[in-house]
Amino acid sequence: MHNCRDYSVRNDDYDAEVCLYCNTFLEVACTDPTCYFCVGRPLRPYPQDIHKIILQQLAANTHLGVGTNAWLKFLTTFED
């Protein structure tokens, strides 16, 4: 499995750390009803089509060929 911290980046749209690999927020949203960043925050930081592109870039960075068995195995290690 992976370590989310290895794939964490700051998402400025939601002012939170996110895991690019599993497309989850690594920080809990605050409870302030007037917070610009947390009000209306989605369950996942990126829409599925954008997340697929991110995964393709991660695969390229780890030298996995898109469409290969290694790529398919890579995709099965996460769930949307």
N, C-alpha and C positions, 0 to 999 in steps of 0.2 A: 504494500500500500504506500501511499504518499504521505508526506508531512505538509499540512496546509501552509505552514510558515515558509516552506521552500517556494511556494507559489503565491505568496501574499504581496499585494500591492495596495496602495492607497487609492480609493475611488473618491475623487473630489466631488462628484455629483451628490454623494451621500455622506461625505466626510467620515468615511469608515474604511477599515482594512477589509479586504475581500480576498478569497482564495480563487485565483484564476482557474485552477484545475477543477474544483468541484462546484464553482459558481455559487458560493455562499458568503454571507457576511461573517466576519470573524469577531465582530463587535455587536453587542445587543443594542437595539435602538433605544434612545432615551424615552422617557415617559412625558416629556414636556409637550403639551398639545399645540404649542406655538412654534416648535422647533422646525425651522426651514428644511433641515436635512432629513429628519425622521418622520415627519407627517407624510403619510402616503408612500412610505418606502416599500418597494415591492419585496416579495419573498426572496427573489434572486436578484443579484445586482445587474445581470446582463440578460437580455432576451435570448431565447434559444438559438436563433440564427447567428447572433453576435458571438455567443459562447462557442458555437461550432467553429467559427473562424479563429477564436482564441485557442481552442484545442488544436487546430491545424498548425498554428504558429508554434505552440508548445511542442507538438510532434516534430516539426521541422527543426526546432532547436535541439531536440534529442535524437535527431537523425532517423526518425521513423518516416517511411514513405507513405504518404496518404494513399489508401486503397490496398495496402499490403496487409498480410496477416498480423504484423506487428502493430499496424495502425488500428485494426479491428480489435485486437486485444487491449490496446490502450483505451479505446472508447468504452469497452465493457468494464473498465475499472472505476467508472463514475456513474452516477444516476442523476437524471434531471427531474 
